[in-house]
Structure formats: structure tokens, C-alpha cells
Amino acid sequence: MAKLWAGRFGKETDLEVNDFNSSISFDCRLYKEDITGSMAHAAMLGKQGIIAKEESDKIIEGLKGILADIEAGKIHFSQDYEDIHMNVEQILTERIGDAGKRLHTARSRNDQVALDMRLYVKKEIVAIKKEIIDFMEALCESAKNNLETVMPGYTHLQRAQPVTFGHYMMAYANMMRRDVIRLENCLEGMDDMPLGSGALASTTYPIDRDFVRQQLGFARVTNNSLDGVSDRDYCVELTAALSILMMHLSRFSEEIISWCSWEFKFVELDDAFSTGSSIMPQKKNPDVCELVRGKTGRVYGDLFTLLTMLKGIPLAYNKDMQEDKEAVFDAIDTVKQCLRVLTPMFSTMQILKDNMKKAALKGFINATDCADYLTKKGMPFRDAYKTVGQLVAQCVREDKSLADLTLEEYKTHSDAFENDVYEAIDLKTCVRGRKVIGGPAPEEVTRQILVIEKFVSEHETV
């Protein structure tokens, strides 16, 4: 099968090289972007009189037919034509004759693939944003239902201070908010149309790049043809943003894995989102969360593939850059798959409020509030800290909680203690008193929810 560059070569490409060089097995997913870009290019060629208007119209109609047939499953791409660009051009030429050969006028595969990738990434950023927004909505809904569900907050995986499940969920909602912003920043920064850069040095044809830009919905055209064909910064930015997103999902998954264990038993996963054991009938495994945690490393690998691939190549286009596609595709697919299964898993998860409360009653997580009680009575905080530390040591020795101590026992450590200490160290009091912006008090968490819901309404995508 003759290649499009056959005029320069006297031999057929070695079969192993042909397979090694081919990208159609994975870049076939760019068919819509490739055809959309080609239609805009053909329209511009006709408008500018670079090719006849009749041929331009014929090319566009032919491309529309190819797109319809691909989406109907009627077209099989050939390995002989290496990539999606050559496959589409070959099919077009077979269908409309010599007019199809004019499509590539004033264009190179270098700026063509640069265009296709930008169109594809723009589309996928919008799709991923929607998945994140859906997850944020689920987090907000859970937070609303658990404004007073007291649970232990942790540092060093040790019980630290009382919070609520709603407060906990809003921490993850804020992480997701930053993920959306990172993706939007990536989208804004990459919104440059590269077609017209040619192979590396633009073209001598009187093309209208701004017309193509408008047809394809870009904000700008690229400012330099060398950079236009060789820039893959946006691929790195995307996979970096997706890596951070996956890090957040992995942390969330780790929480769920711990919480659904018998050691915590704070949550119960729905049967539809759990698996069992082949030999242990009692097991109910959080495989969804474990897979999310594992797939995070996969997306990190995609990021490092791109960074490593790009770090040593000179301007302009080099075949190394073909490796961008599989890394970007894999990162996108992995993130979307994780979000699509994690959101319904979370939404159907049962919150075991009594178990959370029981855990919160242990571990002296109201010790800071007890110290604050003494401080408000006039004792310096460092003295209050020491006094409560001695109380905790006594409780540990006697297997008691701070609430179990009598007032007489309190007074052996300080006369500042009165009956109101029991109200001060009650867990609900501890939570409700933390009304500082960002705190776990129910009215404050309600404010946080409203902030996230406003963000969601302003950033929702259709």
C-alpha cells in the first residue's frame, strides 16, 4: 500500500516499522475532532479561493458522510494508513475523488494533530468537570444530612478533636472545588488554535487562521508556528491537575476503607458497591475504593510519561510526541471511570451515626475544650494545658473519661472547676462552640455548604 510520502522513497516500509510507527489503534478516538477540524479548514480554503468553492463544499459533504458512517459503526480503520488523519483522508479520496486530495493544502499532519488534541482535551475537561460537580453535589447533600453527626477528627490518625461528618465532607468538597478551578485554568490557558502553523514554518498560502479559529470556537490563534506544533504544555497541565484530583480521591477512598472496617465501623457500603471473598463468607470488601487508590498511581505515571517524553526533544515536532496520546487518554479515562463509580458508591453509603458518637466519646477529644474552659476562667493556657494533661493521665489510669470525673476530683487539680465544666466538655457544646469561619459548628458548616453550592451553580456544565 503506497504511503502519502511515497514519492521520496524507493522501498516499502518494513512491516515491523509500519506497526511500530502506527498510531491508528489509539488515535482513532480523535476521529470527530479530526473531521471537525478538516471541515473548518476546507471551508477556509474555499473562502480564500485557495481551492474552488465547489471542491470545498464537496469535501465538507464528504467529511460529514464519513463522520456519520463512523458513528454508525460502518467504517473500519486500516493499519496501512498509520493514523486517523491519513485514514480519513484516504476514505474521503475514495469517496469523492481528486477533490479529496486537495484537503491537505496549506496544512501538515503536525498542526493537524496539534489541533485534534486541543479540541479533544477541551471537550474532555468539560466532561470531567461535570463528573466532579456531581460528586460535589453528593458531598453537599451528605453534609446537610449530617450537620450534627458528631465524630472524632484526627491528627496522626489519633483521635484529636470533635467535628461532624458534615464538616468532614465539606473538607473534600473544597478539595474538589480547587480541582475544578485547576481544570478551568488549564482550559483557559490552552484555548489557542494551532492550525496554520504547518509543519513548523506556517505556509505561503493566504490562509485565514482567524476564520478557522472562530469556526472551531477557540479564543485565540497560536502566536508562533514552531511553538504551535510542538506545544504539549496543556497535556502536562491536564495530567498534573488530574493527578492532584486522583490524590484527593485516593485520600477520600482511604478514609472510606478505614471507616467501613470493623475497627472503625463508621459507614456501611451498599452491597452493590462491595465485593466478597472466595473463601471467607463474612467479608465485605471496599474494592471500589481500593481500586481508586491503586489507579491514582497510574495517573501519576501518565504525568511522568509526558514530562519525560518532552524533556529532551528539540523544536519542532518529533515522533516522540506521538506518545502524548496514550498517556492523556489513559489519565482521562481513569479519572472519569473513578468518579463515575465513586459518586454513587458514596451516595448509597450508610452513615453509622451511633458508632461515630461512641468513638467520639473516647480518646479525650474534648481535652482542648476543657483547657479552654480553664483559660476562660482566667488561668494561662499553658497552665490549663498542664492541668488537663494531669486529668487525662488520671482518667487513663482509672479507665474513665473526663465526663466520668466528679467535681471533687476536678477540684483536686484546680479550684477553678465548677459544675458548668460538664456542659463545657459535652461534645455537642464543643462542636457548636466552634463558630469560627471554617469550623464545624452546624451553622458554620451550613454556610460552607452554601458557598460550595453557589460555586457548583456557577460552574455547572451541560
The 8 nearest C-alpha neighbors of each residue, nearest first, counted from 0:
[[1, 2, 79, 11, 80, 12, 5, 3],
 [2, 0, 5, 3, 11, 4, 79, 80],
 [1, 3, 5, 4, 0, 80, 79, 11],
 [2, 4, 5, 1, 85, 6, 80, 89],
 [3, 5, 2, 6, 7, 8, 1, 9],
 [4, 6, 2, 8, 7, 3, 1, 9],
 [7, 5, 4, 8, 9, 3, 2, 1],
 [8, 6, 5, 4, 9, 10, 3, 2],
 [9, 7, 5, 10, 6, 4, 11, 12],
 [8, 10, 7, 11, 5, 6, 12, 4],
 [11, 9, 8, 12, 13, 5, 7, 1],
 [10, 12, 13, 9, 8, 1, 0, 5],
 [13, 11, 17, 14, 10, 16, 15, 2],
 [12, 14, 16, 15, 17, 11, 10, 18],
 [15, 13, 17, 16, 12, 18, 19, 11],
 [14, 16, 18, 17, 13, 19, 12, 20],
 [17, 15, 19, 13, 14, 18, 20, 12],
 [16, 18, 14, 20, 15, 19, 13, 21],
 [17, 19, 21, 15, 16, 20, 14, 78],
 [20, 18, 16, 17, 21, 15, 22, 14],
 [21, 19, 17, 18, 16, 22, 81, 15],
 [20, 22, 81, 18, 19, 23, 17, 82],
 [21, 23, 82, 24, 26, 25, 81, 20],
 [22, 24, 82, 26, 27, 25, 83, 81],
 [25, 23, 22, 26, 27, 21, 78, 82],
 [24, 26, 23, 27, 22, 28, 325, 324],
 [27, 25, 23, 28, 29, 22, 83, 24],
 [28, 26, 29, 23, 83, 25, 30, 24],
 [27, 29, 26, 30, 25, 31, 83, 32],
 [30, 28, 27, 32, 26, 31, 33, 115],
 [29, 31, 33, 28, 32, 27, 34, 83],
 [32, 30, 34, 33, 29, 35, 66, 28],
 [31, 33, 35, 115, 29, 34, 30, 36],
 [34, 32, 30, 36, 31, 115, 35, 29],
 [33, 35, 37, 31, 36, 32, 30, 38],
 [36, 34, 32, 38, 37, 33, 31, 39],
 [37, 35, 39, 33, 34, 38, 32, 40],
 [36, 38, 40, 34, 39, 35, 41, 33],
 [37, 39, 41, 35, 59, 40, 36, 42],
 [40, 38, 42, 36, 37, 41, 211, 214],
 [39, 41, 37, 43, 38, 42, 36, 44],
 [42, 40, 44, 38, 43, 55, 39, 37],
 [41, 43, 39, 45, 40, 44, 55, 38],
 [42, 44, 46, 40, 41, 45, 47, 39],
 [45, 43, 41, 49, 47, 42, 46, 50],
 [44, 46, 52, 55, 48, 42, 50, 43],
 [47, 45, 43, 48, 44, 42, 52, 49],
 [46, 48, 44, 49, 45, 43, 206, 205],
 [49, 47, 45, 50, 46, 51, 44, 52],
 [50, 48, 44, 47, 45, 51, 204, 205],
 [51, 49, 48, 45, 44, 52, 55, 54],
 [50, 52, 54, 53, 45, 48, 55, 49],
 [53, 51, 45, 55, 54, 56, 50, 46],
 [52, 54, 56, 51, 55, 57, 45, 50],
 [55, 53, 57, 51, 56, 52, 98, 58],
 [54, 56, 52, 45, 58, 41, 57, 53],
 [57, 55, 59, 53, 54, 58, 52, 60],
 [56, 58, 54, 60, 55, 59, 61, 53],
 [59, 57, 61, 55, 56, 60, 54, 99],
 [60, 58, 62, 56, 38, 61, 57, 63],
 [59, 61, 63, 57, 62, 58, 56, 64],
 [60, 62, 58, 64, 59, 63, 57, 91],
 [63, 61, 65, 59, 64, 60, 58, 66],
 [64, 62, 60, 66, 61, 65, 59, 67],
 [63, 65, 67, 61, 62, 66, 68, 60],
 [64, 66, 62, 68, 67, 63, 69, 61],
 [67, 65, 63, 69, 64, 68, 62, 70],
 [66, 68, 64, 70, 65, 69, 71, 63],
 [67, 69, 71, 65, 73, 70, 66, 74],
 [70, 68, 72, 66, 74, 71, 67, 73],
 [69, 71, 67, 72, 68, 66, 73, 74],
 [70, 72, 68, 69, 73, 67, 74, 66],
 [73, 71, 69, 70, 74, 68, 75, 67],
 [72, 74, 68, 71, 69, 75, 70, 67],
 [75, 73, 69, 72, 68, 76, 65, 71],
 [76, 74, 77, 73, 72, 69, 86, 78],
 [77, 75, 86, 74, 78, 23, 27, 83],
 [76, 78, 79, 80, 75, 86, 81, 23],
 [77, 79, 80, 81, 23, 76, 21, 18],
 [80, 78, 77, 81, 0, 17, 2, 21],
 [79, 81, 86, 78, 85, 77, 82, 2],
 [80, 82, 21, 78, 23, 79, 22, 85],
 [83, 81, 23, 22, 84, 85, 80, 21],
 [82, 84, 86, 27, 23, 85, 26, 87],
 [85, 83, 87, 86, 82, 88, 33, 108],
 [84, 86, 88, 80, 87, 83, 82, 89],
 [87, 85, 83, 89, 80, 84, 88, 90],
 [86, 88, 90, 84, 89, 85, 91, 83],
 [87, 89, 91, 85, 86, 90, 92, 84],
 [90, 88, 92, 86, 91, 87, 85, 93],
 [91, 89, 93, 87, 92, 88, 86, 94],
 [90, 92, 88, 94, 89, 93, 99, 87],
 [93, 91, 99, 96, 89, 94, 95, 90],
 [94, 92, 90, 91, 96, 95, 89, 99],
 [93, 95, 91, 92, 96, 90, 61, 99],
 [96, 94, 92, 93, 91, 99, 98, 61],
 [97, 95, 92, 98, 93, 99, 94, 100],
 [98, 96, 99, 100, 92, 95, 101, 93],
 [97, 99, 100, 101, 96, 54, 95, 58],
 [100, 98, 92, 97, 101, 91, 102, 96],
 [99, 101, 97, 98, 102, 92, 103, 88],
 [100, 102, 99, 98, 103, 104, 97, 50],
 [103, 101, 104, 100, 99, 41, 58, 98],
 [102, 104, 106, 101, 105, 100, 107, 88],
 [103, 105, 106, 102, 101, 44, 100, 49],
 [106, 104, 202, 204, 103, 197, 107, 195],
 [105, 107, 197, 103, 104, 195, 108, 110],
 [108, 106, 197, 198, 109, 110, 111, 103],
 [107, 109, 111, 110, 112, 106, 198, 84],
 [110, 108, 107, 198, 111, 112, 228, 113],
 [111, 109, 113, 194, 228, 197, 112, 107],
 [110, 112, 108, 114, 109, 113, 107, 115],
 [113, 111, 115, 114, 110, 109, 108, 116],
 [114, 112, 110, 116, 111, 115, 228, 109],
 [113, 115, 111, 117, 112, 116, 193, 194],
 [116, 114, 112, 32, 118, 33, 117, 113],
 [117, 115, 119, 113, 118, 114, 120, 112],
 [116, 118, 120, 114, 119, 115, 121, 113],
 [119, 117, 115, 121, 116, 120, 32, 114],
 [118, 120, 116, 122, 117, 121, 115, 123],
 [119, 121, 123, 117, 122, 118, 116, 124],
 [122, 120, 118, 124, 119, 123, 117, 186],
 [123, 121, 119, 120, 125, 124, 118, 126],
 [122, 124, 126, 120, 125, 121, 127, 119],
 [123, 125, 127, 121, 126, 122, 120, 128],
 [124, 126, 128, 123, 122, 127, 129, 121],
 [127, 125, 123, 129, 124, 128, 122, 130],
 [128, 126, 130, 124, 129, 125, 123, 335],
 [129, 127, 131, 125, 130, 126, 179, 124],
 [128, 130, 132, 126, 127, 131, 460, 133],
 [129, 131, 127, 133, 128, 132, 338, 134],
 [132, 130, 134, 128, 133, 129, 135, 127],
 [131, 133, 135, 129, 134, 130, 128, 136],
 [134, 132, 130, 136, 131, 135, 129, 137],
 [133, 135, 137, 131, 342, 132, 136, 138],
 [136, 134, 132, 138, 137, 133, 172, 131],
 [135, 137, 139, 133, 134, 138, 140, 132],
 [136, 138, 134, 140, 135, 139, 346, 141],
 [137, 139, 135, 141, 136, 140, 168, 142],
 [140, 138, 142, 136, 141, 137, 448, 143],
 [139, 141, 137, 143, 142, 138, 136, 144],
 [140, 142, 144, 138, 139, 143, 137, 145],
 [165, 141, 143, 139, 145, 144, 140, 168],
 [144, 142, 140, 141, 145, 146, 139, 165],
 [145, 143, 141, 142, 146, 140, 165, 147],
 [144, 146, 165, 148, 142, 147, 143, 164],
 [145, 147, 165, 441, 143, 148, 142, 144],
 [148, 146, 145, 149, 163, 441, 165, 164],
 [147, 149, 145, 163, 164, 146, 352, 150],
 [150, 148, 163, 356, 147, 162, 164, 161],
 [149, 151, 355, 359, 163, 162, 356, 161],
 [152, 150, 359, 161, 158, 162, 160, 153],
 [151, 153, 160, 161, 159, 162, 158, 150],
 [154, 152, 158, 159, 157, 156, 151, 155],
 [153, 155, 156, 157, 159, 158, 152, 160],
 [154, 156, 157, 153, 158, 159, 152, 160],
 [157, 155, 154, 153, 158, 159, 152, 151],
 [158, 156, 153, 155, 154, 159, 362, 152],
 [159, 157, 153, 151, 362, 152, 364, 160],
 [158, 160, 153, 364, 152, 154, 157, 151],
 [161, 159, 364, 152, 151, 365, 162, 158],
 [162, 160, 151, 152, 150, 364, 430, 359],
 [161, 163, 439, 150, 152, 149, 151, 430],
 [164, 162, 149, 148, 166, 165, 150, 147],
 [163, 165, 167, 166, 148, 145, 168, 150],
 [142, 164, 166, 145, 146, 168, 163, 167],
 [165, 167, 163, 169, 439, 164, 168, 444],
 [168, 166, 164, 170, 165, 169, 163, 171],
 [169, 167, 165, 170, 171, 166, 138, 142],
 [168, 170, 172, 166, 171, 167, 173, 165],
 [169, 171, 168, 173, 167, 172, 174, 166],
 [172, 170, 174, 169, 173, 168, 175, 167],
 [173, 171, 169, 175, 174, 135, 170, 176],
 [172, 174, 176, 171, 170, 175, 169, 177],
 [175, 173, 171, 177, 176, 172, 178, 170],
 [176, 174, 178, 172, 173, 177, 171, 179],
 [177, 175, 173, 179, 174, 178, 172, 180],
 [176, 178, 180, 174, 175, 179, 181, 173],
 [179, 177, 175, 181, 176, 180, 244, 182],
 [178, 180, 182, 176, 177, 181, 128, 183],
 [179, 181, 177, 183, 178, 182, 184, 176],
 [182, 180, 184, 178, 179, 183, 240, 177],
 [181, 183, 185, 179, 184, 180, 186, 178],
 [184, 182, 186, 180, 185, 181, 187, 179],
 [183, 185, 181, 187, 186, 182, 180, 188],
 [184, 186, 182, 188, 183, 187, 189, 181],
 [187, 185, 183, 184, 189, 188, 182, 190],
 [186, 188, 184, 190, 185, 189, 183, 218],
 [187, 189, 185, 186, 190, 184, 233, 191],
 [188, 190, 186, 191, 187, 233, 185, 117],
 [189, 191, 187, 217, 218, 188, 186, 219],
 [192, 190, 219, 220, 221, 189, 217, 218],
 [191, 193, 220, 221, 212, 194, 217, 219],
 [194, 192, 227, 221, 114, 196, 110, 220],
 [195, 193, 110, 196, 192, 114, 111, 197],
 [196, 194, 197, 201, 208, 193, 106, 110],
 [197, 195, 201, 224, 194, 110, 199, 227],
 [198, 196, 201, 107, 106, 195, 199, 110],
 [197, 199, 107, 109, 200, 110, 196, 201],
 [198, 200, 225, 197, 224, 196, 201, 315],
 [201, 199, 224, 197, 196, 198, 225, 202],
 [200, 202, 196, 197, 195, 224, 199, 198],
 [203, 201, 204, 105, 197, 200, 195, 196],
 [202, 204, 205, 201, 105, 206, 200, 197],
 [203, 205, 202, 206, 105, 49, 104, 201],
 [206, 204, 203, 207, 47, 49, 202, 105],
 [205, 207, 204, 208, 47, 44, 43, 195],
 [208, 206, 210, 209, 43, 205, 211, 47],
 [209, 207, 211, 210, 206, 212, 195, 220],
 [208, 210, 212, 211, 207, 213, 220, 219],
 [209, 211, 213, 212, 208, 207, 214, 43],
 [212, 210, 214, 208, 209, 213, 39, 215],
 [211, 213, 209, 217, 215, 210, 214, 192],
 [212, 214, 216, 210, 211, 215, 209, 217],
 [213, 215, 211, 212, 216, 39, 210, 217],
 [216, 214, 212, 213, 217, 211, 39, 36],
 [215, 217, 213, 214, 212, 218, 211, 190],
 [218, 216, 212, 190, 219, 215, 192, 191],
 [217, 219, 190, 191, 216, 220, 212, 192],
 [218, 220, 191, 217, 192, 190, 221, 212],
 [221, 219, 192, 191, 193, 222, 212, 209],
 [220, 222, 191, 193, 192, 227, 223, 219],
 [221, 223, 220, 224, 227, 226, 191, 193],
 [224, 222, 226, 225, 227, 221, 196, 200],
 [223, 225, 196, 227, 226, 199, 200, 201],
 [226, 224, 199, 227, 315, 223, 228, 229],
 [227, 225, 229, 230, 223, 224, 228, 315],
 [226, 228, 224, 193, 225, 221, 229, 223],
 [229, 227, 110, 226, 109, 225, 113, 230],
 [228, 230, 226, 316, 315, 227, 231, 225],
 [231, 229, 226, 232, 227, 228, 233, 113],
 [230, 232, 234, 233, 229, 235, 323, 309],
 [233, 231, 235, 234, 230, 236, 189, 237],
 [232, 234, 236, 231, 235, 189, 237, 185],
 [235, 233, 237, 231, 232, 236, 238, 327],
 [234, 236, 232, 238, 233, 237, 239, 305],
 [237, 235, 233, 239, 234, 238, 240, 232],
 [236, 238, 234, 240, 239, 235, 233, 241],
 [237, 239, 241, 235, 302, 240, 236, 242],
 [240, 238, 242, 236, 237, 241, 235, 302],
 [239, 241, 237, 243, 238, 242, 236, 181],
 [242, 240, 238, 244, 243, 239, 245, 237],
 [243, 241, 239, 245, 244, 240, 299, 298],
 [244, 242, 246, 240, 245, 241, 247, 239],
 [243, 245, 241, 247, 242, 246, 178, 240],
 [244, 246, 248, 242, 295, 247, 243, 249],
 [245, 247, 243, 249, 244, 248, 242, 250],
 [248, 246, 244, 250, 245, 249, 251, 243],
 [249, 247, 245, 251, 250, 246, 252, 244],
 [248, 250, 292, 252, 246, 251, 247, 245],
 [251, 249, 253, 247, 252, 248, 246, 254],
 [250, 252, 248, 254, 249, 253, 247, 255],
 [253, 251, 288, 249, 255, 254, 250, 248],
 [252, 254, 256, 250, 251, 255, 249, 257],
 [253, 255, 251, 257, 252, 256, 258, 250],
 [254, 256, 258, 252, 257, 253, 259, 251],
 [257, 255, 253, 254, 258, 259, 252, 285],
 [258, 256, 254, 255, 260, 259, 253, 263],
 [257, 259, 255, 265, 263, 264, 260, 256],
 [258, 260, 264, 266, 257, 256, 267, 255],
 [261, 259, 262, 264, 257, 258, 263, 256],
 [260, 262, 264, 263, 259, 258, 257, 265],
 [261, 263, 260, 264, 257, 258, 259, 265],
 [264, 262, 258, 261, 265, 260, 259, 257],
 [265, 263, 259, 261, 260, 258, 266, 262],
 [264, 266, 258, 351, 263, 355, 354, 259],
 [267, 265, 350, 259, 351, 349, 264, 258],
 [266, 268, 349, 259, 348, 269, 350, 265],
 [269, 267, 348, 270, 349, 266, 273, 272],
 [268, 270, 271, 272, 348, 347, 267, 273],
 [269, 271, 273, 272, 268, 274, 283, 267],
 [270, 272, 269, 273, 274, 344, 268, 347],
 [273, 271, 270, 269, 344, 268, 287, 274],
 [274, 272, 270, 285, 284, 271, 283, 286],
 [273, 275, 284, 283, 286, 285, 272, 276],
 [276, 274, 283, 282, 284, 277, 273, 280],
 [275, 277, 279, 278, 282, 280, 274, 283],
 [276, 278, 279, 275, 280, 282, 274, 281],
 [277, 279, 276, 280, 275, 282, 281, 283],
 [280, 278, 276, 281, 282, 277, 275, 283],
 [281, 279, 282, 278, 276, 275, 277, 283],
 [280, 282, 279, 283, 275, 276, 278, 284],
 [283, 281, 275, 280, 276, 279, 284, 274],
 [284, 282, 275, 274, 273, 281, 285, 276],
 [283, 285, 274, 273, 286, 275, 282, 276],
 [286, 284, 273, 287, 288, 256, 289, 283],
 [285, 287, 289, 288, 284, 290, 273, 274],
 [288, 286, 290, 289, 285, 291, 272, 341],
 [289, 287, 252, 291, 290, 286, 285, 292],
 [288, 290, 286, 292, 291, 287, 293, 285],
 [289, 291, 293, 287, 292, 288, 294, 286],
 [292, 290, 288, 294, 293, 289, 337, 249],
 [291, 293, 249, 289, 290, 295, 294, 288],
 [294, 292, 290, 295, 291, 296, 289, 297],
 [293, 295, 297, 291, 296, 292, 290, 298],
 [296, 294, 245, 297, 298, 293, 292, 291],
 [297, 295, 299, 294, 298, 293, 300, 292],
 [296, 298, 294, 300, 295, 299, 301, 293],
 [297, 299, 301, 330, 300, 295, 296, 242],
 [300, 298, 296, 302, 297, 301, 242, 295],
 [301, 299, 297, 303, 298, 302, 304, 296],
 [302, 300, 326, 298, 304, 299, 303, 330],
 [303, 301, 299, 238, 300, 305, 304, 239],
 [302, 304, 306, 300, 305, 301, 307, 299],
 [305, 303, 301, 307, 302, 306, 308, 300],
 [306, 304, 308, 303, 302, 307, 309, 323],
 [305, 307, 303, 309, 308, 304, 310, 302],
 [306, 308, 304, 310, 305, 309, 303, 311],
 [307, 309, 305, 306, 310, 304, 319, 311],
 [310, 308, 306, 307, 311, 312, 305, 320],
 [309, 311, 307, 308, 306, 312, 305, 313],
 [312, 310, 309, 313, 308, 307, 306, 319],
 [311, 313, 309, 310, 314, 317, 308, 319],
 [314, 312, 315, 311, 317, 316, 309, 310],
 [315, 313, 316, 229, 312, 225, 317, 226],
 [314, 316, 229, 225, 313, 199, 317, 228],
 [315, 317, 229, 314, 228, 109, 318, 320],
 [318, 316, 319, 320, 315, 312, 314, 313],
 [317, 319, 320, 321, 316, 322, 20, 312],
 [320, 318, 317, 321, 322, 308, 312, 309],
 [321, 319, 322, 318, 323, 317, 308, 316],
 [320, 322, 319, 323, 318, 324, 22, 317],
 [323, 321, 320, 324, 319, 325, 326, 308],
 [324, 322, 321, 326, 320, 325, 305, 327],
 [325, 323, 327, 326, 322, 328, 321, 26],
 [324, 326, 328, 327, 329, 323, 322, 25],
 [327, 325, 301, 329, 324, 328, 323, 330],
 [328, 326, 324, 330, 329, 325, 323, 331],
 [327, 329, 325, 331, 326, 330, 324, 332],
 [328, 330, 332, 326, 331, 327, 325, 333],
 [331, 329, 298, 327, 333, 328, 332, 334],
 [332, 330, 328, 334, 329, 333, 327, 335],
 [333, 331, 329, 335, 330, 334, 328, 336],
 [332, 334, 336, 330, 331, 335, 329, 337],
 [335, 333, 337, 331, 336, 332, 330, 338],
 [336, 334, 338, 332, 337, 333, 339, 331],
 [335, 337, 339, 333, 334, 338, 332, 340],
 [338, 336, 334, 335, 339, 340, 341, 291],
 [339, 337, 341, 335, 340, 336, 342, 130],
 [338, 340, 336, 337, 341, 342, 335, 130],
 [339, 341, 338, 337, 342, 343, 344, 336],
 [342, 340, 344, 338, 343, 339, 337, 345],
 [341, 343, 345, 134, 344, 340, 338, 339],
 [344, 342, 346, 345, 341, 340, 347, 339],
 [345, 343, 341, 342, 347, 346, 272, 348],
 [344, 346, 348, 342, 343, 347, 341, 137],
 [345, 347, 343, 344, 348, 342, 137, 141],
 [348, 346, 344, 345, 269, 343, 349, 268],
 [349, 347, 268, 345, 269, 346, 267, 344],
 [348, 350, 267, 266, 351, 268, 347, 269],
 [349, 351, 266, 352, 265, 348, 267, 355],
 [352, 350, 265, 266, 354, 353, 349, 355],
 [351, 353, 355, 354, 350, 148, 356, 265],
 [354, 352, 356, 355, 351, 357, 265, 358],
 [355, 353, 357, 356, 352, 351, 265, 358],
 [354, 356, 150, 352, 358, 353, 357, 265],
 [355, 357, 359, 353, 354, 358, 150, 149],
 [358, 356, 354, 360, 359, 355, 353, 361],
 [359, 357, 355, 356, 361, 360, 354, 151],
 [358, 360, 151, 356, 150, 361, 357, 355],
 [361, 359, 357, 358, 356, 362, 363, 364],
 [362, 360, 359, 358, 363, 357, 400, 364],
 [361, 363, 364, 158, 360, 359, 159, 358],
 [364, 362, 365, 366, 361, 400, 401, 360],
 [363, 365, 160, 159, 362, 366, 161, 158],
 [366, 364, 368, 363, 367, 424, 160, 369],
 [367, 365, 369, 368, 363, 364, 370, 387],
 [368, 366, 370, 369, 365, 371, 364, 160],
 [369, 367, 371, 365, 366, 370, 424, 372],
 [368, 370, 366, 372, 367, 371, 424, 365],
 [371, 369, 383, 367, 373, 372, 368, 384],
 [370, 372, 368, 374, 369, 373, 375, 367],
 [373, 371, 369, 375, 370, 374, 368, 376],
 [374, 372, 376, 370, 375, 371, 378, 383],
 [373, 375, 378, 371, 377, 376, 380, 372],
 [374, 376, 372, 377, 373, 371, 378, 370],
 [377, 375, 373, 374, 378, 372, 415, 371],
 [378, 376, 374, 375, 379, 373, 415, 380],
 [377, 379, 374, 373, 376, 383, 380, 382],
 [380, 378, 382, 381, 374, 383, 377, 373],
 [379, 381, 383, 382, 374, 384, 378, 370],
 [380, 382, 384, 383, 379, 385, 378, 386],
 [383, 381, 385, 384, 380, 379, 386, 378],
 [382, 384, 380, 370, 386, 381, 385, 373],
 [383, 385, 381, 382, 387, 370, 386, 380],
 [386, 384, 388, 382, 383, 387, 389, 381],
 [387, 385, 383, 389, 388, 384, 382, 390],
 [386, 388, 390, 389, 384, 385, 370, 391],
 [389, 387, 385, 391, 386, 390, 384, 392],
 [388, 390, 392, 386, 387, 391, 393, 385],
 [391, 389, 387, 393, 388, 392, 394, 386],
 [390, 392, 394, 388, 393, 389, 387, 395],
 [393, 391, 389, 395, 390, 394, 388, 396],
 [392, 394, 390, 396, 391, 395, 397, 389],
 [395, 393, 399, 391, 397, 396, 392, 398],
 [396, 394, 398, 392, 393, 397, 391, 399],
 [395, 397, 393, 394, 398, 392, 399, 391],
 [396, 398, 394, 395, 399, 393, 392, 400],
 [399, 397, 395, 394, 396, 400, 393, 403],
 [400, 398, 394, 397, 403, 395, 401, 404],
 [399, 401, 403, 402, 394, 363, 361, 404],
 [402, 400, 403, 404, 399, 394, 363, 391],
 [401, 403, 400, 404, 421, 424, 425, 399],
 [404, 402, 400, 401, 399, 405, 394, 421],
 [403, 405, 402, 401, 408, 406, 409, 400],
 [406, 404, 408, 407, 409, 403, 402, 410],
 [405, 407, 409, 408, 410, 404, 418, 417],
 [408, 406, 410, 405, 409, 411, 404, 416],
 [407, 409, 405, 411, 406, 410, 404, 412],
 [410, 408, 406, 407, 411, 412, 416, 405],
 [409, 411, 413, 414, 407, 412, 408, 416],
 [412, 410, 408, 409, 413, 407, 414, 406],
 [411, 413, 410, 409, 386, 414, 408, 390],
 [414, 412, 410, 415, 411, 416, 409, 386],
 [415, 413, 410, 416, 412, 411, 417, 409],
 [414, 416, 413, 417, 376, 373, 410, 378],
 [415, 417, 414, 410, 413, 409, 420, 418],
 [418, 416, 419, 420, 415, 406, 414, 410],
 [417, 419, 420, 421, 406, 416, 422, 405],
 [418, 420, 421, 422, 417, 423, 416, 424],
 [421, 419, 423, 418, 422, 417, 424, 416],
 [422, 420, 419, 424, 423, 425, 418, 402],
 [421, 423, 425, 419, 420, 424, 428, 418],
 [422, 424, 420, 421, 425, 428, 419, 372],
 [425, 423, 421, 422, 365, 369, 368, 426],
 [424, 426, 422, 428, 427, 423, 421, 429],
 [427, 425, 429, 428, 424, 430, 161, 365],
 [426, 428, 430, 429, 425, 431, 149, 147],
 [429, 427, 431, 425, 426, 430, 432, 423],
 [428, 430, 426, 427, 432, 431, 425, 424],
 [431, 429, 427, 440, 428, 432, 433, 439],
 [432, 430, 440, 428, 433, 429, 427, 441],
 [431, 433, 430, 429, 434, 428, 440, 427],
 [434, 432, 440, 438, 431, 430, 435, 439],
 [435, 433, 440, 432, 438, 443, 436, 431],
 [434, 436, 438, 433, 437, 443, 440, 439],
 [437, 435, 438, 434, 443, 433, 447, 446],
 [436, 438, 435, 443, 439, 447, 444, 434],
 [437, 439, 435, 433, 436, 434, 440, 443],
 [440, 438, 166, 162, 444, 430, 433, 441],
 [439, 441, 431, 443, 434, 433, 430, 442],
 [442, 440, 146, 444, 443, 445, 439, 147],
 [443, 441, 445, 444, 440, 446, 434, 146],
 [442, 444, 446, 440, 445, 441, 434, 438],
 [445, 443, 447, 441, 446, 442, 439, 166],
 [446, 444, 442, 448, 443, 447, 441, 449],
 [445, 447, 443, 449, 444, 448, 450, 442],
 [448, 446, 444, 450, 445, 449, 443, 451],
 [447, 449, 445, 451, 446, 450, 139, 452],
 [448, 450, 452, 446, 447, 451, 453, 445],
 [451, 449, 447, 453, 448, 452, 454, 446],
 [452, 450, 454, 448, 453, 449, 455, 447],
 [453, 451, 455, 449, 454, 450, 448, 456],
 [452, 454, 456, 450, 451, 455, 449, 457],
 [455, 453, 451, 457, 452, 456, 458, 450],
 [454, 456, 452, 458, 453, 457, 459, 451],
 [457, 455, 453, 459, 454, 458, 452, 451],
 [456, 458, 454, 455, 459, 453, 452, 460],
 [459, 457, 455, 456, 454, 460, 132, 179],
 [460, 458, 456, 455, 457, 129, 132, 461],
 [461, 459, 129, 458, 125, 128, 126, 132],
 [460, 459, 129, 125, 126, 458, 128, 130]]
